[in-house]
Amino acid sequence: MSLTYLKRGAAVAPVEAVNLSGSVAALLAELETGRETTAMRLSQELDRWTGDIIVSDQAISEACARVPQQLKDDIAYAHENISRFAQAQRDSIAETEVELRPGLIAGQRLIPVGSAGCYVPGGRYSHIASAMMTVTTARMAGVGHIAAVSPPRADAPAGIPDAILYTLHHCGADRILALGGIQGVAALAFGLFGLPPADILVGPGNQYVAEAKRLLYGRVGIDMVAGPTDSMVIADATADPLIVAWDLIGQAEHGTNSPVWLVTDSPALAAEVARLAPLYAADLPQPNRAAAEGAWAALGEIILCDGPEAMAVQADRIAPEHLHVQAANLDWWKARLSAYGSLFLGAESTVAFGDKAAGTNHVLPTSGAARYTGGLSVHKFLKTVTWQSVTAEALPRLAAVTASISRFEGMEGHARTADIRLAKYVAGATLAPT
């Protein structure tokens, strides 16, 4: 299987991981010791925010009143889709009980975590969708307490833009903090400002947020360590180059560090997309234009393959966060492809639908992590735990096998915990010689 790069992107510049990790670790340690005082100081220094950290019920109510009704209706539509899909995910798994042998019963339970911390990015865009994707999914999983943090902005009366506050409230957040960056993650993890310490941290963020989550993993759960967003379009000669080019540029506007790929077996389509993509990037308003132009110039790739199987091999190798197929025989592609965060089938679909309103989650693995994990779902908020019960009927063979394997491993204490149950609960049983 041959391939040709009609356009090749530069290698993604590596983050100076050592320096980044050290500075984030130092700030986390400082926040754990200094707690609220340190968090407020960092918010003033880094975000220029001197207002309230805890968003009051009154501030939320006032923010909700300022949100236009059309936007509220749109949020309700997206929230319903996300809720219904999350419920379907929850219904796809069940608690189980099975009698493996007479007297040996085993089962599993699905227990929601007690508390979740949701990070909602700020910065260039107001991420209404991230608020929906994180809080709604946690709520549908049955999480007991859901807290959300988002970076404050001087142009928002309560620090967080009205639309995000409305969305967080509508989706069921129990507490909202106007706090971003490492200090926001720390507030969730350490239980600052009256929050219960989070059992799991979820939601996208910049490299500092991602590194803070990575460092805290183990002490708390996390959804994933996410890098810059990325997107791939697989297209054949049946695809419309205008749609393909816009789908690539539409995702490139995330930032200059967002890779996008076109994988195709059509030289004509590849050439036309290569011509159109820069034109479409230039048509965007600023700052979207600069982001899309930079991403396409530096990280955009067009890979020409000799057929569908070769195209699928490239997709599985790269394991994109978003994978959009605009080609014939969609059922074949759905069955064949195996490494992606979320799959979009057909030209009628687009990644933006999944990003905002279709119902599937947009918190997805990046940087090739789709090779080994999926995205955020209700399953991330559920603990699948097991239990067992044993009656005397199962004891003779179960205890004998347990003691035998234990002694073979050199674990005499384990063996004796099996032996004593034989002696106590099974009439006429004799202990194995020690």
C-alpha positions in Angstrom: 0.0 0.0 0.0 1.6 3.2 -1.2 0.9 6.7 0.0 2.0 10.2 -1.0 2.0 13.4 1.0 0.5 16.1 -1.2 0.9 18.5 1.8 2.9 17.6 4.8 2.7 19.3 8.2 5.6 20.1 10.4 6.2 18.0 13.5 4.2 19.3 16.5 6.7 21.2 18.7 7.1 19.3 22.0 6.1 21.0 25.2 8.9 21.7 27.5 7.5 19.0 29.8 10.1 19.2 32.6 9.8 23.0 33.1 6.0 22.9 32.8 5.6 19.9 35.1 7.9 21.5 37.7 6.1 24.8 37.8 2.6 23.3 37.9 3.7 20.9 40.7 5.1 23.8 42.7 1.8 25.8 42.3 -0.3 22.8 43.3 1.8 22.3 46.5 1.4 26.0 47.2 -2.3 25.9 46.7 -2.7 22.8 48.9 -1.0 24.6 51.7 -2.3 28.1 51.2 -5.7 27.0 50.0 -8.3 29.8 49.5 -5.9 32.6 50.2 -3.4 31.4 47.6 -6.2 30.6 45.0 -7.6 34.2 45.3 -4.1 35.7 45.0 -3.4 33.7 41.9 -6.7 34.6 40.4 -5.9 38.3 40.9 -2.4 38.0 39.5 -3.1 35.7 36.5 -6.7 36.5 35.6 -7.0 40.1 37.0 -10.1 39.0 38.9 -10.9 40.6 42.2 -14.6 39.7 42.4 -16.3 36.8 44.2 -15.0 33.4 43.6 -18.1 31.6 44.6 -20.9 32.5 42.1 -24.0 33.2 44.3 -27.5 32.1 43.5 -28.5 35.7 42.9 -25.6 36.2 40.4 -26.7 33.0 38.6 -30.3 34.2 38.5 -29.3 37.6 37.2 -27.1 36.0 34.5 -29.9 33.7 33.5 -32.2 36.6 33.0 -29.8 38.2 30.6 -29.5 35.2 28.3 -31.6 35.6 25.1 -34.5 33.2 24.9 -33.4 31.8 21.5 -30.1 30.8 23.0 -31.9 29.2 26.0 -34.0 27.2 23.5 -30.9 26.2 21.6 -29.1 25.1 24.8 -32.3 23.1 25.8 -32.2 21.3 22.4 -28.5 20.3 22.8 -28.9 19.4 26.4 -31.8 17.1 25.6 -29.7 15.3 23.0 -26.7 15.0 25.3 -28.9 13.7 28.2 -30.7 11.1 26.0 -27.4 9.8 24.7 -25.9 9.6 28.1 -28.9 7.8 29.5 -28.6 5.3 26.6 -25.0 4.7 27.5 -26.0 4.2 31.2 -28.7 1.7 30.1 -26.2 -0.2 28.0 -24.5 -1.7 31.1 -26.2 -3.3 34.1 -25.6 -4.8 37.5 -25.1 -8.5 37.3 -25.4 -11.6 39.6 -24.4 -15.1 38.5 -24.0 -18.4 40.4 -20.7 -19.6 38.9 -21.0 -23.0 40.7 -23.4 -24.3 43.3 -22.9 -22.1 46.4 -20.5 -19.6 44.7 -22.3 -16.4 43.7 -20.5 -13.4 42.2 -21.8 -10.1 40.9 -21.1 -6.5 39.9 -22.5 -3.2 41.0 -22.4 0.2 39.3 -21.8 2.9 41.8 -21.5 6.6 40.8 -18.6 8.6 42.3 -19.6 10.9 45.1 -18.3 14.1 43.7 -17.2 15.4 40.3 -15.2 18.5 39.4 -15.9 19.9 35.9 -13.5 22.3 34.2 -15.0 24.6 31.6 -12.4 26.5 29.5 -12.5 30.3 29.0 -10.1 32.3 27.0 -10.9 33.0 23.3 -14.3 31.3 23.2 -17.2 30.9 25.6 -17.4 27.1 25.8 -21.1 26.6 26.4 -20.8 23.1 24.9 -18.1 22.0 27.4 -20.4 23.0 30.2 -23.1 20.8 28.8 -20.8 17.8 28.0 -19.3 17.6 31.4 -22.0 18.5 33.9 -24.9 16.8 32.0 -23.0 13.5 31.7 -22.1 13.5 35.4 -25.7 14.2 36.3 -27.0 11.4 34.1 -24.5 9.0 35.8 -26.0 9.8 39.2 -23.0 11.7 40.7 -23.9 13.1 44.1 -22.2 16.5 43.9 -21.1 18.3 40.8 -18.9 21.4 41.0 -17.8 23.5 38.0 -15.0 26.1 37.6 -14.3 28.4 34.7 -11.8 31.3 34.3 -13.2 34.7 35.2 -13.4 37.5 32.6 -13.5 41.2 33.4 -16.4 41.8 30.9 -18.7 39.3 32.7 -20.6 40.7 35.7 -20.1 37.5 37.7 -16.8 36.7 36.2 -18.1 33.8 34.1 -20.0 34.7 30.9 -23.8 34.7 31.3 -24.4 31.9 28.8 -21.9 29.6 30.5 -23.5 30.3 33.9 -26.9 29.6 32.5 -25.8 26.4 30.9 -24.1 25.1 34.1 -27.2 25.9 36.1 -29.5 24.4 33.5 -27.5 21.2 33.4 -27.4 20.7 37.1 -24.2 22.0 38.6 -24.4 22.2 42.4 -21.7 24.9 42.9 -19.9 27.2 40.4 -16.6 29.0 41.0 -15.2 31.8 38.9 -11.8 30.4 39.0 -9.6 29.1 36.2 -6.2 27.5 35.5 -4.2 25.5 38.0 -6.0 27.3 40.9 -9.4 26.1 39.5 -8.2 22.5 39.2 -6.8 22.7 42.7 -10.1 24.1 44.1 -11.9 21.0 42.7 -9.3 18.5 43.8 -8.5 19.9 47.3 -12.0 20.9 48.2 -11.5 24.7 48.4 -14.2 27.3 49.0 -16.5 24.8 50.7 -16.5 22.2 47.9 -16.2 18.5 48.7 -12.9 17.2 47.2 -13.6 15.8 43.8 -13.4 12.1 43.2 -12.9 12.8 39.5 -11.8 15.8 37.4 -13.1 16.2 33.9 -13.1 18.7 31.1 -10.7 20.2 28.6 -8.3 23.0 29.3 -4.9 24.5 28.3 -1.6 22.8 28.8 -1.4 23.9 32.5 -4.8 22.5 33.3 -3.9 19.2 31.5 -0.6 19.0 33.5 -2.3 19.7 36.8 -4.8 16.9 36.1 -2.0 14.6 35.1 -0.1 15.3 38.3 -3.2 14.8 40.5 -4.1 11.5 38.8 -4.1 8.7 41.3 -5.1 11.0 44.1 -8.2 11.7 42.1 -9.5 10.2 38.9 -9.4 12.1 35.7 -11.1 11.7 32.3 -7.9 11.9 30.3 -4.8 14.0 29.7 -5.9 16.0 26.6 -3.7 17.9 24.2 -4.6 20.2 21.3 -7.7 19.1 19.4 -7.2 17.3 16.1 -9.4 16.2 13.2 -9.3 14.0 10.1 -11.4 13.7 7.0 -11.4 10.5 5.0 -12.9 11.3 1.5 -13.1 9.6 -1.9 -14.0 10.9 -5.3 -17.7 11.2 -4.3 -16.9 13.9 -1.7 -17.5 17.6 -2.3 -14.2 19.4 -2.0 -16.0 22.6 -0.7 -17.4 20.6 2.2 -14.2 18.8 2.9 -12.1 22.0 2.9 -14.5 23.8 5.2 -14.6 20.8 7.6 -10.9 20.9 7.9 -10.7 24.7 8.4 -13.6 24.6 10.8 -11.6 22.5 13.1 -8.3 24.3 12.5 -9.8 27.4 14.0 -9.3 25.9 17.5 -5.7 27.1 17.4 -2.4 27.1 15.6 -1.4 23.9 17.3 -4.4 21.9 16.1 -3.5 19.3 13.4 -5.9 18.4 10.6 -5.6 15.7 8.0 -7.2 14.8 4.7 -6.8 11.2 3.7 -8.1 10.4 0.2 -7.6 8.2 -2.8 -8.6 10.9 -5.2 -5.8 13.1 -6.6 -8.4 15.6 -8.0 -10.1 16.0 -4.7 -6.8 16.4 -2.9 -5.6 19.1 -5.3 -8.9 21.0 -5.0 -9.0 20.9 -1.2 -5.4 22.1 -1.1 -6.5 25.1 -3.2 -9.6 25.9 -1.3 -8.5 25.4 2.3 -6.3 28.6 2.5 -9.1 30.6 0.9 -11.6 29.5 3.4 -9.3 30.2 6.3 -8.7 33.7 5.0 -12.5 34.2 5.0 -12.9 33.8 8.7 -13.0 36.8 11.1 -10.2 37.4 13.5 -8.9 35.8 15.7 -10.3 32.6 14.1 -8.6 33.5 10.8 -5.1 33.6 12.3 -5.7 30.4 14.2 -7.0 28.5 11.2 -4.3 29.9 8.8 -1.5 29.0 11.2 -2.9 25.5 11.9 -3.4 24.7 8.2 0.0 26.1 7.1 2.0 24.3 9.9 0.0 21.2 10.7 -2.4 20.5 7.8 -1.7 17.4 5.9 -3.1 15.8 2.7 -2.3 12.1 2.4 -3.0 10.4 -1.0 -3.5 6.6 -0.7 -4.2 3.9 -3.2 -7.5 2.7 -1.9 -9.9 2.4 1.0 -7.9 -0.1 3.0 -4.8 2.1 2.8 -6.8 5.0 3.9 -8.1 3.1 6.9 -4.6 2.0 7.8 -3.5 5.7 7.9 -6.6 6.6 10.0 -5.8 3.8 12.5 -2.2 4.8 12.6 -2.9 8.5 13.4 -5.9 7.7 15.7 -7.5 11.2 15.4 -9.8 12.7 18.0 -12.4 13.4 15.3 -12.7 11.2 12.3 -15.1 12.2 9.5 -15.8 9.8 6.6 -17.1 11.3 3.4 -16.9 8.3 1.1 -19.0 5.5 -0.4 -20.0 2.4 1.6 -20.3 4.0 5.1 -21.1 0.6 6.7 -17.8 -0.7 5.6 -16.0 2.2 7.1 -17.8 2.0 10.4 -16.9 -1.7 10.7 -13.3 -1.3 9.6 -12.1 1.8 11.5 -10.9 1.2 15.0 -8.9 4.1 16.4 -10.7 7.4 16.9 -12.4 9.5 19.6 -15.6 10.0 17.7 -16.7 9.0 14.2 -18.8 11.1 11.9 -20.4 9.2 9.0 -21.4 10.9 5.7 -21.3 14.4 4.4 -24.6 15.3 6.1 -22.8 15.0 9.4 -20.0 17.3 10.6 -17.7 17.4 13.6 -19.3 20.7 14.7 -22.6 18.8 15.3 -20.8 16.5 17.8 -18.9 19.4 19.3 -22.1 21.3 20.1 -25.4 19.7 19.9 -25.8 16.2 18.4 -25.6 14.3 21.7 -22.3 12.4 21.7 -19.6 13.8 24.0 -17.0 16.2 22.7 -14.5 15.6 25.5 -12.3 13.1 23.5 -8.8 11.6 23.4 -6.2 13.6 21.4 -2.7 13.2 20.2 -3.2 9.5 19.3 -4.6 8.5 22.6 -7.7 7.1 20.8 -5.5 4.0 20.2 -6.2 2.9 23.8 -9.1 4.9 25.2 -12.5 6.5 24.3 -13.9 9.8 25.3 -15.9 11.1 28.3 -19.1 9.1 29.0 -21.3 8.1 31.9 -18.9 5.2 32.4 -16.2 7.5 33.6 -18.3 8.5 36.5 -19.3 5.0 37.4 -17.3 2.5 39.5 -17.8 -1.1 38.3 -17.2 -3.0 41.5 -17.6 -6.8 42.2 -18.9 -8.8 45.1 -19.1 -12.5 46.0 -20.8 -14.8 48.5 -20.0 -18.4 49.3 -22.0 -21.1 51.0 -20.7 -24.4 52.5 -21.7 -26.2 49.3 -19.0 -24.4 47.3 -16.3 -24.5 50.1 -14.6 -27.9 49.7 -13.3 -27.4 46.1 -13.0 -23.6 46.3 -11.0 -23.7 49.5 -8.8 -26.6 48.4 -7.9 -24.9 45.1 -7.2 -21.6 46.8 -5.0 -23.2 49.4 -3.1 -25.2 46.8 -2.4 -22.1 44.5 -1.5 -20.0 47.6 1.1 -22.6 48.8 2.5 -23.0 45.3 3.1 -19.2 45.3 4.6 -19.3 48.8 1.7 -17.4 50.4 1.0 -19.6 53.5 -1.2 -17.0 55.2 -3.5 -17.0 52.2 -3.7 -20.8 52.3 -4.6 -20.9 56.0 -7.5 -18.4 55.5 -9.0 -21.1 53.1 -8.1 -24.0 55.4 -9.8 -22.6 58.5 -13.1 -22.2 56.6 -13.0 -25.9 55.6 -12.5 -26.8 59.2 -15.2 -24.5 60.5 -18.0 -24.8 57.9 -17.5 -28.2 56.2 -18.3 -31.3 58.3 -15.5 -33.9 58.2 -13.0 -31.7 56.4 -9.3 -32.0 57.3 -6.7 -29.4 56.9 -3.8 -29.9 54.5 -0.4 -30.4 56.1 1.7 -27.3 56.5 
